[in-house]
Amino acid sequence: MMRILYKIWSLYERAVYNIVELFSFGKIVDSDIKKLVLFADFCLVGILSSFVSLGCYYVVIAINADWYNVGYSTGFIISVLNSYFWNSNFVFHKTDEKIKTLIKTYASYGSTFILGNIFLYVMINNFGMSEVVAPIINIVITTPLNFFINKLWAYRGKK
């Protein structure tokens, strides 16, 4: 199964690279294109993880809308594990120090999880925002921060 995923990921990266190269009109050097592809990889993983997180969240609030923090927490735990799998194997190619990297990944996402929980509480309780819309805004705010924390700390020096 991993072999198939690696082939699909390789095709995806090659397509992203070619698209960036095509639209750069030769003005972006190879090393910069690779950095853009890395960010695109991380964003794709972020999108996948966001669907996992939101799926967990919406299942819990369908049971009881007052449990939005339980849903957010459940989504966080499962989606970070999902992100760790994809980022370690496909984005940053970090195959050594698995436990240490997993702990750093949870710590990285944990900081934005706390921030996100505060935002979620304020958006729902102080601004009256829908518990369906608030986590989507949360993801838009916290994803770029997660990229920089993961790139510079959890997966430092890779790719």
TIVEXDO-260583 format. One record per residue (C-alpha): x negated, z negated, y negated; residue in one letter. Coordinates in steps of 0.25 Angstrom, whole numbers, plus 2048, in hexadecimal, padded with zeros to 3 digits. Example, Ala and Ser with C-alpha at 12.3 -4.5 7.8 and 13.67 -1.06 7.14 Angstrom:
<atom><u>7CF</u><w>7E1</w><v>812</v><residu>a</residu></atom>
<atom><u>7C9</u><w>7E3</w><v>804</v><residu>s</residu></atom>
END
This chain:
<atom><u>800</u><w>800</w><v>800</v><residu>m</residu></atom>
<atom><u>7F5</u><w>7FC</w><v>7F6</v><residu>m</residu></atom>
<atom><u>7EE</u><w>80A</w><v>7F9</v><residu>r</residu></atom>
<atom><u>7FB</u><w>811</w><v>7F4</v><residu>i</residu></atom>
<atom><u>7FC</u><w>808</w><v>7E8</v><residu>l</residu></atom>
<atom><u>7EE</u><w>80B</w><v>7E4</v><residu>y</residu></atom>
<atom><u>7F0</u><w>81A</w><v>7E6</v><residu>k</residu></atom>
<atom><u>7FD</u><w>81A</w><v>7DD</v><residu>i</residu></atom>
<atom><u>7F6</u><w>811</w><v>7D3</v><residu>w</residu></atom>
<atom><u>7EA</u><w>81B</w><v>7D2</v><residu>s</residu></atom>
<atom><u>7F4</u><w>826</w><v>7D0</v><residu>l</residu></atom>
<atom><u>7FA</u><w>81E</w><v>7C5</v><residu>y</residu></atom>
<atom><u>7ED</u><w>81B</w><v>7BE</v><residu>e</residu></atom>
<atom><u>7E8</u><w>829</w><v>7BF</v><residu>r</residu></atom>
<atom><u>7F5</u><w>82E</w><v>7B8</v><residu>a</residu></atom>
<atom><u>7F4</u><w>824</w><v>7AD</v><residu>v</residu></atom>
<atom><u>7E6</u><w>827</w><v>7AB</v><residu>y</residu></atom>
<atom><u>7E9</u><w>836</w><v>7AA</v><residu>n</residu></atom>
<atom><u>7F5</u><w>834</w><v>7A1</v><residu>i</residu></atom>
<atom><u>7EC</u><w>82B</w><v>797</v><residu>v</residu></atom>
<atom><u>7E1</u><w>836</w><v>798</v><residu>e</residu></atom>
<atom><u>7EB</u><w>841</w><v>795</v><residu>l</residu></atom>
<atom><u>7F1</u><w>83B</w><v>789</v><residu>f</residu></atom>
<atom><u>7E4</u><w>836</w><v>783</v><residu>s</residu></atom>
<atom><u>7DF</u><w>844</w><v>781</v><residu>f</residu></atom>
<atom><u>7D1</u><w>840</w><v>785</v><residu>g</residu></atom>
<atom><u>7D0</u><w>835</w><v>77A</v><residu>k</residu></atom>
<atom><u>7D0</u><w>829</w><v>784</v><residu>i</residu></atom>
<atom><u>7C4</u><w>827</w><v>78C</v><residu>v</residu></atom>
<atom><u>7C5</u><w>824</w><v>79B</v><residu>d</residu></atom>
<atom><u>7C2</u><w>815</w><v>79A</v><residu>s</residu></atom>
<atom><u>7CD</u><w>814</w><v>790</v><residu>d</residu></atom>
<atom><u>7D7</u><w>81C</w><v>799</v><residu>i</residu></atom>
<atom><u>7D3</u><w>812</w><v>7A4</v><residu>k</residu></atom>
<atom><u>7D7</u><w>806</w><v>79B</v><residu>k</residu></atom>
<atom><u>7E4</u><w>80D</w><v>798</v><residu>l</residu></atom>
<atom><u>7E7</u><w>80F</w><v>7A6</v><residu>v</residu></atom>
<atom><u>7E4</u><w>800</w><v>7A9</v><residu>l</residu></atom>
<atom><u>7EE</u><w>7FC</w><v>79F</v><residu>f</residu></atom>
<atom><u>7F8</u><w>806</w><v>7A4</v><residu>a</residu></atom>
<atom><u>7F5</u><w>800</w><v>7B2</v><residu>d</residu></atom>
<atom><u>7F8</u><w>7F2</w><v>7AD</v><residu>f</residu></atom>
<atom><u>804</u><w>7F6</w><v>7A6</v><residu>c</residu></atom>
<atom><u>80A</u><w>7FD</w><v>7B3</v><residu>l</residu></atom>
<atom><u>807</u><w>7F0</w><v>7BA</v><residu>v</residu></atom>
<atom><u>80E</u><w>7E8</w><v>7AF</v><residu>g</residu></atom>
<atom><u>81A</u><w>7F1</w><v>7B0</v><residu>i</residu></atom>
<atom><u>81B</u><w>7EF</w><v>7BF</v><residu>l</residu></atom>
<atom><u>819</u><w>7E0</w><v>7BD</v><residu>s</residu></atom>
<atom><u>823</u><w>7DF</w><v>7B2</v><residu>s</residu></atom>
<atom><u>82D</u><w>7E5</w><v>7BB</v><residu>f</residu></atom>
<atom><u>82A</u><w>7DB</w><v>7C6</v><residu>v</residu></atom>
<atom><u>82B</u><w>7D0</w><v>7BC</v><residu>s</residu></atom>
<atom><u>838</u><w>7D5</w><v>7B5</v><residu>l</residu></atom>
<atom><u>83E</u><w>7D7</w><v>7C3</v><residu>g</residu></atom>
<atom><u>83B</u><w>7C8</w><v>7C7</v><residu>c</residu></atom>
<atom><u>840</u><w>7C4</w><v>7B9</v><residu>y</residu></atom>
<atom><u>84D</u><w>7CC</w><v>7BA</v><residu>y</residu></atom>
<atom><u>850</u><w>7C7</w><v>7C8</v><residu>v</residu></atom>
<atom><u>84F</u><w>7B8</w><v>7C4</v><residu>v</residu></atom>
<atom><u>857</u><w>7BA</w><v>7B7</v><residu>i</residu></atom>
<atom><u>862</u><w>7C1</w><v>7BF</v><residu>a</residu></atom>
<atom><u>863</u><w>7B5</w><v>7C7</v><residu>i</residu></atom>
<atom><u>863</u><w>7AC</w><v>7BB</v><residu>n</residu></atom>
<atom><u>860</u><w>7B0</w><v>7AD</v><residu>a</residu></atom>
<atom><u>85B</u><w>7A2</w><v>7A9</v><residu>d</residu></atom>
<atom><u>850</u><w>7A4</w><v>7B2</v><residu>w</residu></atom>
<atom><u>848</u><w>7AE</w><v>7AA</v><residu>y</residu></atom>
<atom><u>83C</u><w>7A6</w><v>7AA</v><residu>n</residu></atom>
<atom><u>83C</u><w>7A5</w><v>7B9</v><residu>v</residu></atom>
<atom><u>83E</u><w>7B4</w><v>7BA</v><residu>g</residu></atom>
<atom><u>833</u><w>7B6</w><v>7B0</v><residu>y</residu></atom>
<atom><u>829</u><w>7AD</w><v>7B8</v><residu>s</residu></atom>
<atom><u>82D</u><w>7B3</w><v>7C6</v><residu>t</residu></atom>
<atom><u>82B</u><w>7C1</w><v>7C0</v><residu>g</residu></atom>
<atom><u>81D</u><w>7BC</w><v>7BA</v><residu>f</residu></atom>
<atom><u>818</u><w>7B7</w><v>7C7</v><residu>i</residu></atom>
<atom><u>81C</u><w>7C3</w><v>7CF</v><residu>i</residu></atom>
<atom><u>818</u><w>7CD</w><v>7C5</v><residu>s</residu></atom>
<atom><u>80A</u><w>7C7</w><v>7C2</v><residu>v</residu></atom>
<atom><u>807</u><w>7C8</w><v>7D1</v><residu>l</residu></atom>
<atom><u>80C</u><w>7D7</w><v>7D1</v><residu>n</residu></atom>
<atom><u>803</u><w>7D9</w><v>7C5</v><residu>s</residu></atom>
<atom><u>7F7</u><w>7D3</w><v>7CC</v><residu>y</residu></atom>
<atom><u>7F9</u><w>7DC</w><v>7D8</v><residu>f</residu></atom>
<atom><u>7F9</u><w>7E9</w><v>7CF</v><residu>w</residu></atom>
<atom><u>7EF</u><w>7E5</w><v>7C5</v><residu>n</residu></atom>
<atom><u>7E5</u><w>7E0</w><v>7CF</v><residu>s</residu></atom>
<atom><u>7E6</u><w>7EC</w><v>7D8</v><residu>n</residu></atom>
<atom><u>7E9</u><w>7F8</w><v>7CF</v><residu>f</residu></atom>
<atom><u>7E7</u><w>7F4</w><v>7C0</v><residu>v</residu></atom>
<atom><u>7DA</u><w>7EC</w><v>7BF</v><residu>f</residu></atom>
<atom><u>7D5</u><w>7EE</w><v>7CE</v><residu>h</residu></atom>
<atom><u>7D2</u><w>7DF</w><v>7CF</v><residu>k</residu></atom>
<atom><u>7D0</u><w>7DC</w><v>7DE</v><residu>t</residu></atom>
<atom><u>7C7</u><w>7D0</w><v>7DE</v><residu>d</residu></atom>
<atom><u>7CA</u><w>7C2</w><v>7DA</v><residu>e</residu></atom>
<atom><u>7D9</u><w>7C4</w><v>7DE</v><residu>k</residu></atom>
<atom><u>7DD</u><w>7B6</w><v>7DC</v><residu>i</residu></atom>
<atom><u>7D6</u><w>7B4</w><v>7CF</v><residu>k</residu></atom>
<atom><u>7DC</u><w>7C1</w><v>7CA</v><residu>t</residu></atom>
<atom><u>7EA</u><w>7BD</w><v>7CE</v><residu>l</residu></atom>
<atom><u>7E8</u><w>7AF</w><v>7C7</v><residu>i</residu></atom>
<atom><u>7E3</u><w>7B6</w><v>7BB</v><residu>k</residu></atom>
<atom><u>7EE</u><w>7C0</w><v>7BB</v><residu>t</residu></atom>
<atom><u>7F9</u><w>7B5</w><v>7BC</v><residu>y</residu></atom>
<atom><u>7F2</u><w>7AD</w><v>7B0</v><residu>a</residu></atom>
<atom><u>7F1</u><w>7BA</w><v>7A8</v><residu>s</residu></atom>
<atom><u>800</u><w>7BD</w><v>7AA</v><residu>y</residu></atom>
<atom><u>803</u><w>7AE</w><v>7A9</v><residu>g</residu></atom>
<atom><u>7FF</u><w>7AE</w><v>79B</v><residu>s</residu></atom>
<atom><u>809</u><w>7B9</w><v>797</v><residu>t</residu></atom>
<atom><u>813</u><w>7B3</w><v>7A1</v><residu>f</residu></atom>
<atom><u>813</u><w>7A6</w><v>798</v><residu>i</residu></atom>
<atom><u>814</u><w>7AE</w><v>78C</v><residu>l</residu></atom>
<atom><u>81F</u><w>7B7</w><v>792</v><residu>g</residu></atom>
<atom><u>827</u><w>7AB</w><v>796</v><residu>n</residu></atom>
<atom><u>827</u><w>7A5</w><v>788</v><residu>i</residu></atom>
<atom><u>82B</u><w>7B3</w><v>782</v><residu>f</residu></atom>
<atom><u>836</u><w>7B4</w><v>78D</v><residu>l</residu></atom>
<atom><u>83B</u><w>7A6</w><v>789</v><residu>y</residu></atom>
<atom><u>83B</u><w>7A9</w><v>77A</v><residu>v</residu></atom>
<atom><u>841</u><w>7B7</w><v>77B</v><residu>m</residu></atom>
<atom><u>84C</u><w>7B2</w><v>784</v><residu>i</residu></atom>
<atom><u>84F</u><w>7A5</w><v>77E</v><residu>n</residu></atom>
<atom><u>84B</u><w>7A6</w><v>76F</v><residu>n</residu></atom>
<atom><u>84E</u><w>7B5</w><v>76D</v><residu>f</residu></atom>
<atom><u>85A</u><w>7B6</w><v>777</v><residu>g</residu></atom>
<atom><u>854</u><w>7C2</w><v>77E</v><residu>m</residu></atom>
<atom><u>859</u><w>7C7</w><v>78B</v><residu>s</residu></atom>
<atom><u>852</u><w>7C1</w><v>797</v><residu>e</residu></atom>
<atom><u>852</u><w>7D0</w><v>79C</v><residu>v</residu></atom>
<atom><u>84A</u><w>7D5</w><v>790</v><residu>v</residu></atom>
<atom><u>841</u><w>7CA</w><v>78D</v><residu>a</residu></atom>
<atom><u>837</u><w>7CB</w><v>799</v><residu>p</residu></atom>
<atom><u>835</u><w>7DA</w><v>796</v><residu>i</residu></atom>
<atom><u>831</u><w>7D7</w><v>788</v><residu>i</residu></atom>
<atom><u>828</u><w>7CC</w><v>78E</v><residu>n</residu></atom>
<atom><u>821</u><w>7D6</w><v>797</v><residu>i</residu></atom>
<atom><u>81E</u><w>7E0</w><v>78B</v><residu>v</residu></atom>
<atom><u>818</u><w>7D4</w><v>783</v><residu>i</residu></atom>
<atom><u>80F</u><w>7CE</w><v>78F</v><residu>t</residu></atom>
<atom><u>80A</u><w>7DB</w><v>796</v><residu>t</residu></atom>
<atom><u>7FF</u><w>7DF</w><v>78D</v><residu>p</residu></atom>
<atom><u>7FA</u><w>7D1</w><v>78C</v><residu>l</residu></atom>
<atom><u>7FA</u><w>7D0</w><v>79B</v><residu>n</residu></atom>
<atom><u>7F2</u><w>7DD</w><v>79C</v><residu>f</residu></atom>
<atom><u>7E7</u><w>7D7</w><v>793</v><residu>f</residu></atom>
<atom><u>7E6</u><w>7CA</w><v>79A</v><residu>i</residu></atom>
<atom><u>7E5</u><w>7D0</w><v>7A8</v><residu>n</residu></atom>
<atom><u>7DB</u><w>7DB</w><v>7A3</v><residu>k</residu></atom>
<atom><u>7D2</u><w>7D2</w><v>79C</v><residu>l</residu></atom>
<atom><u>7D3</u><w>7C5</w><v>7A5</v><residu>w</residu></atom>
<atom><u>7DA</u><w>7C7</w><v>7B3</v><residu>a</residu></atom>
<atom><u>7D4</u><w>7D4</w><v>7B6</v><residu>y</residu></atom>
<atom><u>7C8</u><w>7D4</w><v>7AD</v><residu>r</residu></atom>
<atom><u>7BD</u><w>7DE</w><v>7B0</v><residu>g</residu></atom>
<atom><u>7C5</u><w>7E7</w><v>7B9</v><residu>k</residu></atom>
<atom><u>7C8</u><w>7F6</w><v>7B8</v><residu>k</residu></atom>
END
